[in-house]
Amino acid sequence: MNGGLASARNYGVGKASGDLILCLDSDDLLSSNYIEVMIKEFKKNKDIRIVYSNGYMFDYKSNFWLLPKYNEKTIVKNNIIHCSAMYYKTDWILTGGYNNLLNKGWEDWDFWLSIINLGAEVKKINKPYFYYRIRKESMVRSMTEEYKEYAYKLIYERNKTLFIKHNILKEKKGKEGSGDYIKMTKYFITKFVFNLFYSSGLKKEINYKNLVLDKKKC
């Protein structure tokens, strides 16, 4: 019986013997030096509990995936960390792991918030070490509005301290405020410049033979 991604990840993490955990969905890929780069960041600062990078989208769509600059309030409002960030197994234990009730999506967002709620620092790496496969149909795009409402309430209840701290309502807003609009405008301008200049040289360097092809579900 398929219990969803949360259940599968909890099972895999529970069986893992290492200190650091990285989940990789079966259709995504990693740069061959992804793990090495992530581990170096953990060694630099013991307070860092989550490390992730920008990404590159491929298959149905191909482009650099430039994620917003990390800050706590931003991730409480919307998930900005992909599923293949690296973290400590001890934090999985402390938080109780992924929420099995979120079996149709957003289980990662909920999990990152639960670790951040412990006081964790997060490190984002700007280079695109993560390769995210875009399919015509995906779990996120196929989520119903009813499920989104249900999932958001679960995430809010589990991480209520963070939502209250940043004055974010229990009900998800339909429109962003003027300050958020300005931030998002700056983000998309940055993304445009990144894709225009940085990607022009990097796209030539992307070689799928240099990716990790041993893709096991966590």
Residue frames as a rotation matrix with the C-alpha (Angstrom) as fourth column:
MET 1
0.572 0.820 0.000 0.00
0.820 -0.572 0.000 0.00
0.000 0.000 -1.000 0.00
ASN 2
-0.323 -0.676 0.662 1.31
0.660 -0.662 -0.354 3.43
0.678 0.322 0.661 -0.99
GLY 3
0.260 0.402 -0.878 1.28
0.944 -0.297 0.143 5.70
-0.203 -0.866 -0.457 2.06
GLY 4
0.969 0.091 0.228 2.62
0.164 -0.930 -0.329 8.71
0.182 0.356 -0.917 0.17
LEU 5
0.284 -0.931 0.229 6.00
0.071 -0.218 -0.973 10.45
0.956 0.293 0.004 0.13
ALA 6
0.190 -0.196 0.962 5.95
-0.886 -0.457 0.082 11.31
0.424 -0.868 -0.261 3.85
SER 7
0.825 0.199 0.528 5.53
-0.442 0.811 0.384 7.68
-0.352 -0.550 0.757 4.82
ALA 8
0.841 -0.540 0.018 8.21
0.400 0.600 -0.692 6.52
0.363 0.590 0.721 2.35
ARG 9
0.161 -0.812 0.561 10.68
-0.239 -0.584 -0.776 9.11
0.957 -0.009 -0.288 3.59
ASN 10
0.374 0.028 0.927 10.04
-0.925 -0.065 0.375 8.29
0.071 -0.997 0.001 7.23
TYR 11
0.974 -0.010 0.227 10.65
-0.012 0.995 0.096 4.63
-0.227 -0.096 0.969 6.50
GLY 12
0.613 -0.775 0.149 13.89
0.425 0.165 -0.890 5.36
0.665 0.609 0.431 4.65
VAL 13
0.101 -0.565 0.819 15.24
-0.566 -0.710 -0.420 7.83
0.818 -0.421 -0.391 7.21
GLY 14
0.671 0.235 0.703 14.38
-0.734 0.345 0.585 5.40
-0.105 -0.909 0.404 9.99
LYS 15
0.934 -0.318 0.164 16.54
0.337 0.935 -0.109 2.75
-0.119 0.157 0.981 8.32
ALA 16
0.574 -0.745 0.341 19.42
-0.009 -0.422 -0.906 5.13
0.819 0.517 -0.249 7.60
SER 17
0.590 -0.434 -0.681 22.52
0.804 0.398 0.443 4.79
0.079 -0.808 0.583 9.80
GLY 18
-0.354 -0.803 0.479 24.27
0.752 -0.549 -0.366 8.07
0.557 0.230 0.798 8.92
ASP 19
-0.498 0.088 -0.863 24.20
0.665 -0.601 -0.444 11.37
-0.557 -0.795 0.240 10.79
LEU 20
-0.598 0.233 -0.767 23.18
-0.474 -0.874 0.104 13.41
-0.646 0.425 0.634 7.74
ILE 21
-0.145 0.691 0.708 20.13
0.562 0.647 -0.516 12.72
-0.815 0.323 -0.482 5.60
LEU 22
-0.674 0.035 -0.738 19.40
-0.573 -0.655 0.493 13.56
-0.466 0.755 0.462 1.97
CYS 23
0.011 0.754 0.656 16.17
0.282 0.628 -0.726 12.51
-0.959 0.193 -0.206 0.26
LEU 24
-0.741 -0.257 -0.621 16.13
-0.509 -0.388 0.768 12.25
-0.438 0.885 0.157 -3.53
ASP 25
0.359 0.923 0.140 12.96
-0.478 0.310 -0.821 11.54
-0.801 0.228 0.553 -5.46
SER 26
0.136 -0.336 0.932 13.36
0.416 0.873 0.254 8.83
-0.899 0.353 0.258 -8.09
ASP 27
0.570 0.135 0.811 13.03
0.822 -0.093 -0.562 11.17
0.000 0.986 -0.164 -11.08
ASP 28
0.954 -0.299 0.014 15.36
-0.299 -0.953 0.053 13.95
-0.002 -0.055 -0.998 -9.85
LEU 29
0.531 -0.843 -0.086 19.15
0.639 0.465 -0.613 14.15
0.557 0.270 0.786 -10.10
LEU 30
0.859 -0.355 -0.370 22.12
0.101 -0.589 0.802 15.59
-0.503 -0.726 -0.470 -8.21
SER 31
0.585 -0.792 -0.173 25.42
-0.645 -0.326 -0.691 17.05
0.491 0.516 -0.702 -9.31
SER 32
0.456 -0.448 -0.769 28.22
0.326 0.888 -0.324 14.59
0.828 -0.104 0.551 -8.59
ASN 33
-0.650 -0.753 -0.104 29.70
0.409 -0.231 -0.883 16.95
0.640 -0.617 0.458 -5.96
TYR 34
0.165 0.826 0.539 26.38
-0.218 -0.503 0.837 17.91
0.962 -0.255 0.097 -4.31
ILE 35
0.821 0.209 -0.532 26.95
0.390 0.474 0.789 15.86
0.417 -0.855 0.307 -1.16
GLU 36
-0.116 -0.960 -0.253 30.56
0.963 -0.047 -0.266 17.04
0.243 -0.274 0.930 -0.76
VAL 37
-0.577 -0.063 0.815 29.50
0.146 -0.989 0.027 20.70
0.804 0.135 0.579 -1.02
MET 38
0.473 0.847 0.244 26.65
-0.180 -0.178 0.967 20.27
0.862 -0.502 0.068 1.49
ILE 39
0.646 -0.261 -0.718 28.84
0.707 0.559 0.433 18.53
0.288 -0.787 0.545 4.07
LYS 40
-0.455 -0.866 0.207 31.44
0.744 -0.498 -0.446 21.32
0.490 -0.049 0.871 3.90
GLU 41
-0.227 0.457 0.860 28.76
-0.240 -0.882 0.405 23.84
0.944 -0.115 0.310 4.91
PHE 42
0.815 0.520 -0.256 27.78
0.072 0.348 0.935 21.78
0.575 -0.780 0.246 7.96
LYS 43
0.264 -0.813 -0.520 31.41
0.935 0.347 -0.069 21.61
0.236 -0.468 0.851 9.04
LYS 44
-0.480 -0.453 0.751 31.75
0.375 -0.880 -0.291 25.41
0.793 0.142 0.592 8.82
ASN 45
-0.587 0.402 0.703 28.95
-0.706 -0.680 -0.200 26.10
0.397 -0.613 0.683 11.30
LYS 46
-0.961 0.157 -0.227 27.52
0.238 0.888 -0.392 23.64
0.140 -0.431 -0.891 13.82
ASP 47
-0.557 0.794 -0.243 24.34
-0.122 -0.367 -0.922 25.74
-0.822 -0.484 0.301 14.14
ILE 48
-0.380 0.404 -0.832 23.40
-0.925 -0.141 0.354 25.08
0.025 0.904 0.427 10.50
ARG 49
-0.411 0.333 0.849 20.84
-0.281 0.839 -0.465 22.27
-0.867 -0.430 -0.251 10.40
ILE 50
0.579 0.567 0.587 19.57
0.457 0.371 -0.809 22.47
-0.676 0.736 -0.044 6.79
VAL 51
-0.414 -0.697 -0.586 21.65
-0.281 -0.514 0.810 23.00
-0.866 0.500 0.017 3.63
TYR 52
0.391 0.544 0.743 20.31
0.628 0.432 -0.647 23.22
-0.673 0.719 -0.172 0.08
SER 53
-0.704 -0.684 -0.191 21.17
0.274 -0.510 0.816 24.81
-0.656 0.521 0.546 -3.26
ASN 54
-0.034 0.595 -0.803 19.64
-0.818 -0.479 -0.320 26.44
-0.575 0.646 0.502 -6.29
GLY 55
-0.055 0.089 0.994 18.58
0.203 0.976 -0.076 24.02
-0.978 0.197 -0.072 -8.97
TYR 56
-0.764 -0.102 -0.637 18.17
-0.596 -0.264 0.758 23.37
-0.245 0.959 0.141 -12.66
MET 57
0.183 0.913 0.366 14.86
-0.419 0.409 -0.811 22.24
-0.889 -0.005 0.457 -14.14
PHE 58
-0.783 -0.442 -0.438 14.89
-0.580 0.263 0.771 19.70
-0.226 0.857 -0.462 -16.96
ASP 59
-0.709 0.500 0.497 12.61
0.558 0.829 -0.037 17.47
-0.430 0.251 -0.867 -19.07
TYR 60
0.232 0.895 0.380 9.22
0.968 -0.173 -0.184 19.18
-0.099 0.411 -0.906 -19.74
LYS 61
0.971 -0.053 0.233 10.83
-0.020 -0.990 -0.140 22.57
0.238 0.131 -0.962 -18.97
SER 62
0.258 -0.946 -0.196 14.52
0.945 0.289 -0.151 23.46
0.199 -0.146 0.969 -18.96
ASN 63
0.413 -0.180 0.893 15.83
-0.056 -0.983 -0.173 26.46
0.909 0.022 -0.416 -17.05
PHE 64
-0.737 -0.653 -0.172 17.74
0.198 0.035 -0.980 27.44
0.646 -0.756 0.104 -13.95
TRP 65
0.425 0.848 -0.317 15.66
0.543 0.041 0.839 27.26
0.724 -0.529 -0.443 -10.77
LEU 66
-0.645 -0.649 0.403 16.70
0.139 -0.618 -0.774 30.30
0.751 -0.443 0.489 -8.78
LEU 67
0.137 0.694 -0.707 15.15
0.872 0.254 0.419 30.05
0.470 -0.673 -0.570 -5.32
PRO 68
0.691 0.161 0.705 14.47
-0.074 -0.954 0.291 33.18
0.719 -0.253 -0.647 -3.22
LYS 69
-0.460 -0.846 0.272 17.06
-0.308 -0.135 -0.942 34.24
0.833 -0.517 -0.199 -0.67
TYR 70
-0.105 0.435 -0.894 16.40
0.677 0.690 0.256 32.37
0.728 -0.579 -0.367 2.56
ASN 71
-0.796 -0.104 0.596 14.86
-0.445 -0.567 -0.693 34.04
0.410 -0.817 0.405 5.55
GLU 72
-0.941 0.339 0.009 12.57
0.243 0.691 -0.681 32.64
-0.237 -0.639 -0.732 8.20
LYS 73
-0.296 0.890 -0.347 9.50
-0.314 -0.434 -0.844 34.72
-0.902 -0.141 0.408 7.46
THR 74
-0.287 0.141 -0.948 9.62
-0.958 -0.073 0.279 33.86
-0.030 0.987 0.156 3.76
ILE 75
-0.816 -0.068 -0.573 9.55
-0.209 0.960 0.184 30.12
0.538 0.270 -0.798 4.33
VAL 76
-0.773 0.634 -0.019 6.75
0.207 0.225 -0.952 30.41
-0.599 -0.740 -0.305 6.88
LYS 77
-0.085 0.755 -0.650 4.67
-0.638 -0.543 -0.546 32.06
-0.765 0.368 0.528 4.15
ASN 78
0.842 0.285 -0.459 5.68
-0.540 0.474 -0.696 29.72
0.020 0.833 0.553 1.30
ASN 79
0.663 -0.626 0.412 8.07
0.319 0.733 0.600 26.83
-0.678 -0.266 0.685 0.90
ILE 80
0.781 -0.476 -0.404 11.39
-0.624 -0.565 -0.540 27.94
0.028 0.674 -0.738 -0.61
ILE 81
-0.315 -0.867 0.386 13.47
-0.828 0.450 0.335 24.79
-0.464 -0.214 -0.859 0.13
HIS 82
0.101 0.346 -0.933 13.36
-0.819 0.561 0.119 21.84
0.565 0.752 0.340 -2.25
CYS 83
0.886 0.453 0.097 12.89
-0.430 0.726 0.537 18.27
0.173 -0.517 0.838 -1.08
SER 84
0.673 -0.674 -0.304 16.57
0.539 0.728 -0.423 17.31
0.507 0.121 0.854 -1.46
ALA 85
0.379 -0.534 0.755 18.04
-0.696 -0.703 -0.148 19.61
0.610 -0.470 -0.639 1.17
MET 86
-0.150 -0.516 -0.844 20.41
0.308 0.786 -0.536 17.90
0.939 -0.340 0.041 3.61
TYR 87
0.319 0.317 0.893 19.71
-0.736 -0.511 0.445 17.75
0.597 -0.799 0.070 7.34
TYR 88
-0.735 -0.619 0.278 20.62
-0.633 0.478 -0.609 15.87
0.244 -0.623 -0.743 10.53
LYS 89
-0.352 0.596 -0.722 18.86
0.194 0.801 0.566 12.65
0.916 0.059 -0.397 11.44
THR 90
-0.769 0.035 -0.638 18.70
0.639 0.015 -0.769 13.82
-0.017 -0.999 -0.034 15.05
ASP 91
-0.830 0.494 -0.259 16.38
-0.454 -0.868 -0.199 16.64
-0.324 -0.048 0.945 13.93
TRP 92
-0.403 0.683 -0.610 14.15
-0.448 0.434 0.782 14.12
0.798 0.588 0.131 12.18
ILE 93
-0.462 0.173 -0.870 13.93
0.654 0.729 -0.203 12.29
0.599 -0.662 -0.450 15.50
LEU 94
-0.887 0.036 -0.461 13.29
0.350 -0.600 -0.720 15.44
-0.302 -0.800 0.519 17.53
THR 95
-0.717 0.617 -0.323 10.51
-0.683 -0.716 0.147 16.68
-0.140 0.326 0.935 15.22
GLY 96
-0.051 0.703 0.709 8.81
-0.220 0.685 -0.695 13.33
-0.974 -0.192 0.119 14.75
GLY 97
-0.688 -0.360 0.630 9.71
0.460 0.456 0.762 13.24
-0.562 0.814 -0.149 11.06
TYR 98
-0.921 0.385 -0.053 7.50
-0.247 -0.474 0.845 13.94
0.300 0.792 0.532 8.07
ASN 99
-0.453 0.842 0.294 3.76
-0.605 -0.048 -0.795 14.22
-0.654 -0.538 0.531 8.72
ASN 100
-0.908 0.071 0.413 2.12
0.271 0.851 0.450 11.09
-0.319 0.520 -0.792 7.25
LEU 101
0.064 0.992 -0.105 -1.20
0.562 -0.122 -0.818 12.93
-0.824 -0.007 -0.566 7.03
LEU 102
0.302 -0.053 -0.952 0.30
-0.610 -0.778 -0.150 15.10
-0.732 0.626 -0.268 4.30
ASN 103
-0.117 -0.323 0.939 0.23
0.257 0.904 0.343 12.29
-0.959 0.281 -0.022 1.75
LYS 104
0.521 0.342 0.782 -0.49
0.831 0.006 -0.556 14.40
-0.194 0.940 -0.281 -1.35
GLY 105
0.099 -0.580 0.809 2.09
0.594 -0.617 -0.516 17.16
0.798 0.532 0.283 -1.03
TRP 106
0.385 -0.101 0.917 3.63
-0.405 -0.912 0.070 19.90
0.829 -0.398 -0.392 1.15
GLU 107
0.916 -0.091 -0.391 5.13
0.362 0.605 0.709 17.34
0.172 -0.791 0.587 3.54
ASP 108
-0.043 -0.996 0.071 8.58
0.892 -0.071 -0.446 18.86
0.449 0.044 0.892 2.92
TRP 109
-0.171 0.054 0.984 7.46
-0.079 -0.996 0.041 22.41
0.982 -0.071 0.175 3.75
ASP 110
0.798 0.552 0.243 5.95
-0.316 0.040 0.948 21.19
0.513 -0.833 0.207 7.00
PHE 111
0.712 -0.581 -0.395 9.10
0.690 0.684 0.237 19.24
0.133 -0.441 0.888 7.86
TRP 112
-0.260 -0.835 0.485 11.48
0.634 -0.526 -0.566 22.17
0.728 0.161 0.666 7.19
LEU 113
0.122 0.387 0.914 9.34
-0.402 -0.823 0.402 24.41
0.907 -0.417 0.055 9.40
SER 114
0.949 0.277 -0.154 9.43
0.003 0.478 0.878 21.85
0.317 -0.834 0.452 12.21
ILE 115
0.246 -0.938 -0.243 13.25
0.943 0.290 -0.161 21.85
0.222 -0.189 0.957 12.13
ILE 116
-0.382 -0.339 0.859 13.43
0.281 -0.929 -0.241 25.65
0.880 0.150 0.451 11.91
ASN 117
0.563 0.715 0.413 11.08
-0.257 -0.324 0.911 25.78
0.785 -0.619 0.001 14.88
LEU 118
0.717 -0.398 -0.571 13.85
0.684 0.561 0.467 24.14
0.135 -0.726 0.675 16.91
GLY 119
0.741 -0.454 -0.495 16.01
-0.140 -0.826 0.547 27.23
-0.657 -0.336 -0.675 16.32
ALA 120
0.231 -0.678 0.697 17.92
0.760 0.573 0.306 25.85
-0.607 0.459 0.648 13.35
GLU 121
-0.011 -0.321 -0.947 19.99
-0.498 -0.820 0.284 27.97
-0.867 0.474 -0.151 11.00
VAL 122
0.658 0.319 0.682 19.62
0.430 0.584 -0.688 27.34
-0.618 0.746 0.247 7.27
LYS 123
-0.290 -0.814 -0.502 22.21
-0.216 -0.456 0.864 27.71
-0.932 0.359 -0.043 4.51
LYS 124
0.827 0.508 0.242 21.36
0.162 0.197 -0.967 28.22
-0.539 0.839 0.081 0.86
ILE 125
-0.341 -0.934 0.104 24.08
0.301 -0.004 0.953 27.70
-0.890 0.357 0.283 -1.78
ASN 126
0.131 0.456 -0.880 23.66
-0.540 -0.712 -0.449 29.78
-0.831 0.534 0.153 -4.91
LYS 127
-0.692 -0.425 -0.584 25.13
-0.717 0.309 0.625 27.36
-0.085 0.851 -0.518 -7.44
PRO 128
0.327 0.932 -0.155 22.61
-0.945 0.323 -0.047 24.91
0.007 0.162 0.987 -9.01
TYR 129
-0.737 -0.668 0.107 23.65
-0.674 0.737 -0.048 21.50
-0.047 -0.108 -0.993 -7.69
PHE 130
-0.465 0.681 0.566 20.12
0.053 0.659 -0.750 20.04
-0.884 -0.319 -0.343 -7.70
TYR 131
-0.928 0.156 -0.340 18.38
-0.355 -0.085 0.931 18.90
0.116 0.984 0.134 -10.91
TYR 132
-0.492 0.842 0.222 14.61
-0.195 0.142 -0.970 18.94
-0.849 -0.520 0.094 -10.69
ARG 133
-0.920 0.190 0.343 12.64
0.392 0.427 0.815 17.03
0.009 0.884 -0.468 -13.31
ILE 134
-0.526 0.785 -0.326 9.56
-0.573 -0.611 -0.546 18.91
-0.628 -0.101 0.772 -14.51
ARG 135
-0.821 0.362 0.442 6.80
0.533 0.762 0.367 16.68
-0.204 0.537 -0.819 -15.80
LYS 136
-0.668 0.638 0.382 3.63
-0.016 -0.526 0.850 17.79
0.744 0.562 0.362 -17.56
GLU 137
0.572 0.817 0.076 1.68
-0.184 0.038 0.982 16.50
0.799 -0.576 0.172 -14.57
SER 138
-0.627 -0.766 -0.142 3.10
0.003 0.180 -0.984 16.70
0.779 -0.617 -0.110 -11.05
MET 139
-0.297 0.501 -0.813 1.79
0.911 0.405 -0.084 16.14
0.287 -0.765 -0.576 -7.53
VAL 140
-0.699 -0.023 -0.715 1.93
0.419 -0.823 -0.383 19.83
-0.579 -0.568 0.585 -6.65
ARG 141
-0.888 0.350 -0.299 0.08
-0.460 -0.647 0.608 20.95
0.019 0.678 0.735 -9.77
SER 142
-0.475 0.733 -0.488 -2.55
0.035 0.569 0.821 18.25
0.880 0.373 -0.296 -9.32
MET 143
-0.849 0.169 -0.501 -3.37
0.521 0.113 -0.846 19.12
-0.086 -0.979 -0.184 -5.67
THR 144
0.012 0.934 0.357 -6.98
0.748 -0.246 0.617 20.14
0.664 0.259 -0.702 -5.20
GLU 145
-0.261 -0.021 0.965 -7.98
-0.331 -0.937 -0.110 23.35
0.907 -0.349 0.238 -3.43
GLU 146
0.783 0.607 0.138 -9.63
-0.376 0.285 0.882 21.21
0.496 -0.742 0.451 -0.74
TYR 147
0.609 -0.631 -0.481 -6.36
0.727 0.686 0.019 19.38
0.318 -0.361 0.877 -0.07
LYS 148
-0.315 -0.759 0.570 -4.38
0.418 -0.650 -0.634 22.64
0.852 0.039 0.522 0.00
GLU 149
0.148 0.468 0.871 -6.73
-0.602 -0.656 0.455 24.06
0.784 -0.592 0.185 2.62
TYR 150
0.959 0.212 -0.188 -6.53
-0.025 0.724 0.689 20.84
0.282 -0.656 0.700 4.65
ALA 151
0.337 -0.919 -0.205 -2.72
0.819 0.394 -0.417 20.67
0.464 -0.027 0.885 4.39
TYR 152
-0.252 -0.435 0.864 -2.20
0.048 -0.898 -0.438 24.34
0.966 -0.069 0.247 5.26
LYS 153
0.561 0.536 0.630 -4.22
-0.614 -0.241 0.752 23.96
0.555 -0.809 0.194 8.45
LEU 154
0.901 -0.293 -0.320 -2.14
0.405 0.831 0.381 20.93
0.154 -0.473 0.868 9.47
ILE 155
-0.020 -0.968 0.251 1.09
0.740 -0.183 -0.647 22.82
0.672 0.173 0.720 8.78
TYR 156
-0.022 0.098 0.995 -0.15
-0.345 -0.935 0.084 25.83
0.938 -0.342 0.054 10.73
GLU 157
0.858 0.450 0.247 -1.14
-0.380 0.234 0.895 23.76
0.345 -0.862 0.372 13.77
ARG 158
0.704 -0.645 -0.299 2.18
0.690 0.721 0.070 21.90
0.170 -0.255 0.952 13.88
ASN 159
-0.366 -0.918 0.151 4.25
0.892 -0.393 -0.226 25.07
0.266 0.052 0.962 13.46
LYS 160
0.599 0.791 0.127 1.96
0.709 -0.597 0.376 27.59
0.373 -0.135 -0.918 15.12
THR 161
0.419 -0.507 -0.753 4.81
0.591 -0.478 0.650 29.23
-0.690 -0.717 0.100 17.04
LEU 162
-0.658 -0.720 0.221 6.49
0.607 -0.334 0.721 30.33
-0.445 0.609 0.656 13.82
PHE 163
-0.244 0.655 0.715 3.26
0.789 -0.295 0.539 31.59
0.565 0.696 -0.444 12.24
ILE 164
0.764 0.523 -0.378 2.43
0.642 -0.558 0.525 33.66
0.064 -0.644 -0.762 15.32
LYS 165
0.052 -0.862 -0.505 6.01
0.655 -0.352 0.669 34.95
-0.754 -0.365 0.546 15.57
HIS 166
-0.881 -0.441 0.173 5.81
0.390 -0.469 0.792 36.35
-0.269 0.765 0.585 12.05
ASN 167
-0.420 0.792 -0.443 2.19
-0.289 -0.579 -0.762 37.46
-0.860 -0.193 0.472 12.32
ILE 168
-0.852 0.141 -0.504 0.99
-0.462 0.247 0.852 35.15
0.245 0.959 -0.146 9.55
LEU 169
-0.084 0.951 0.298 -2.69
-0.987 -0.037 -0.159 34.26
-0.140 -0.307 0.941 9.55
LYS 170
-0.340 0.064 0.938 -4.03
-0.206 0.968 -0.141 30.76
-0.918 -0.241 -0.316 9.91
GLU 171
0.642 0.589 0.490 -5.89
0.411 0.276 -0.869 31.15
-0.647 0.759 -0.065 6.62
LYS 172
-0.393 -0.842 0.369 -3.63
0.767 -0.078 0.637 31.54
-0.508 0.533 0.677 3.61
LYS 173
-0.038 0.352 -0.935 -3.98
-0.140 -0.929 -0.344 34.99
-0.989 0.118 0.085 2.04
GLY 174
0.609 0.325 0.723 -5.11
0.652 0.314 -0.690 35.36
-0.452 0.892 -0.020 -1.54
LYS 175
0.732 -0.360 0.579 -3.07
0.235 -0.664 -0.709 38.51
0.640 0.655 -0.402 -2.15
GLU 176
-0.048 -0.840 -0.540 0.33
0.986 0.047 -0.161 39.60
0.160 -0.540 0.826 -0.91
GLY 177
0.648 0.229 -0.726 0.88
0.476 -0.866 0.152 43.00
-0.594 -0.445 -0.671 0.70
SER 178
0.971 -0.237 -0.039 2.70
-0.191 -0.663 -0.724 45.85
0.146 0.710 -0.689 -1.01
GLY 179
0.282 -0.917 0.281 5.97
-0.863 -0.114 0.493 45.04
-0.420 -0.381 -0.824 0.78
ASP 180
0.046 -0.206 0.977 5.82
0.082 0.976 0.202 41.44
-0.996 0.071 0.061 -0.42
TYR 181
0.884 0.318 0.343 5.05
0.366 -0.015 -0.930 42.64
-0.291 0.948 -0.130 -3.94
ILE 182
0.725 -0.675 -0.139 8.22
-0.687 -0.691 -0.225 44.75
0.056 0.259 -0.964 -3.95
LYS 183
-0.032 -0.747 0.664 10.29
-0.647 0.522 0.556 41.84
-0.762 -0.412 -0.500 -2.64
MET 184
0.287 0.216 0.933 8.88
0.393 0.862 -0.320 39.49
-0.874 0.458 0.163 -5.28
THR 185
0.998 0.042 -0.049 9.50
-0.022 -0.490 -0.871 42.05
-0.061 0.871 -0.488 -8.03
LYS 186
0.326 -0.945 0.038 13.16
-0.929 -0.312 0.200 42.29
-0.177 -0.100 -0.979 -6.96
TYR 187
-0.033 -0.302 0.953 13.35
-0.262 0.922 0.284 38.49
-0.965 -0.240 -0.110 -6.87
PHE 188
0.639 0.361 0.680 12.05
0.492 0.487 -0.721 38.07
-0.592 0.795 0.134 -10.43
ILE 189
0.882 -0.428 -0.200 14.40
-0.462 -0.694 -0.553 40.81
0.098 0.580 -0.809 -11.72
THR 190
0.021 -0.899 0.437 17.31
-0.861 0.206 0.465 38.97
-0.509 -0.385 -0.770 -10.05
LYS 191
0.149 0.120 0.981 16.11
0.125 0.982 -0.139 35.70
-0.981 0.143 0.131 -11.55
PHE 192
0.963 0.245 0.114 15.93
0.155 -0.152 -0.976 37.25
-0.222 0.957 -0.185 -15.01
VAL 193
0.553 -0.825 -0.118 19.48
-0.829 -0.532 -0.171 38.62
0.078 0.193 -0.978 -14.75
PHE 194
-0.065 -0.547 0.835 20.73
-0.577 0.703 0.415 35.27
-0.814 -0.455 -0.361 -13.43
ASN 195
0.417 0.329 0.848 19.19
0.381 0.783 -0.491 33.37
-0.825 0.528 0.201 -16.33
LEU 196
0.996 0.026 -0.081 20.38
-0.057 -0.509 -0.859 35.92
-0.064 0.860 -0.506 -18.88
PHE 197
0.439 -0.898 0.003 24.04
-0.819 -0.401 -0.411 36.15
0.370 0.178 -0.912 -17.87
TYR 198
-0.169 -0.551 0.818 25.02
-0.855 0.495 0.157 33.41
-0.491 -0.673 -0.554 -15.41
SER 199
0.409 0.437 0.801 23.15
-0.091 0.893 -0.440 30.66
-0.908 0.107 0.405 -17.22
SER 200
0.854 -0.052 -0.518 24.60
-0.519 -0.148 -0.842 31.55
-0.033 0.988 -0.154 -20.66
GLY 201
-0.121 -0.971 -0.205 27.95
-0.901 0.194 -0.388 30.12
0.416 0.138 -0.899 -19.59
LEU 202
-0.480 -0.089 0.873 26.72
-0.709 0.626 -0.325 27.45
-0.517 -0.775 -0.364 -17.21
LYS 203
0.595 0.797 0.103 24.27
-0.572 0.509 -0.643 25.76
-0.565 0.323 0.759 -19.57
LYS 204
0.507 -0.486 -0.712 27.17
-0.675 0.289 -0.678 24.75
0.536 0.825 -0.182 -21.77
GLU 205
-0.531 -0.809 0.253 28.86
-0.767 0.332 -0.549 23.11
0.360 -0.485 -0.797 -18.78
ILE 206
0.089 0.630 0.772 25.88
-0.830 0.476 -0.292 20.96
-0.551 -0.614 0.565 -17.76
ASN 207
-0.459 -0.303 -0.835 26.72
-0.708 0.693 0.138 17.42
0.537 0.654 -0.532 -18.65
TYR 208
0.536 0.803 0.262 24.24
-0.799 0.382 0.465 14.73
0.273 -0.458 0.846 -17.65
LYS 209
0.414 -0.483 -0.771 27.10
0.229 0.875 -0.425 12.26
0.881 -0.001 0.474 -17.36
ASN 210
-0.666 -0.705 0.246 28.28
0.016 -0.343 -0.939 14.36
0.746 -0.621 0.239 -14.41
LEU 211
-0.002 0.759 0.652 25.07
-0.882 -0.308 0.356 13.75
0.471 -0.574 0.670 -12.47
VAL 212
-0.775 -0.142 0.616 24.36
-0.502 0.731 -0.463 11.16
-0.384 -0.668 -0.637 -9.80
LEU 213
-0.355 0.646 -0.676 22.36
-0.740 0.248 0.626 8.49
0.572 0.722 0.390 -11.61
ASP 214
-0.685 0.136 -0.716 22.00
0.430 0.868 -0.246 6.08
0.588 -0.477 -0.653 -8.71
LYS 215
-0.578 0.554 0.599 18.69
-0.618 -0.777 0.122 7.64
0.533 -0.300 0.791 -7.64
LYS 216
-0.624 0.381 -0.682 17.13
0.588 0.804 -0.089 5.89
0.515 -0.456 -0.726 -4.66
LYS 217
0.282 0.773 0.568 14.01
-0.074 -0.572 0.817 7.12
0.957 -0.272 -0.104 -2.96
CYS 218
-0.711 -0.549 0.440 14.79
-0.429 -0.157 -0.889 8.13
0.557 -0.821 -0.124 0.59
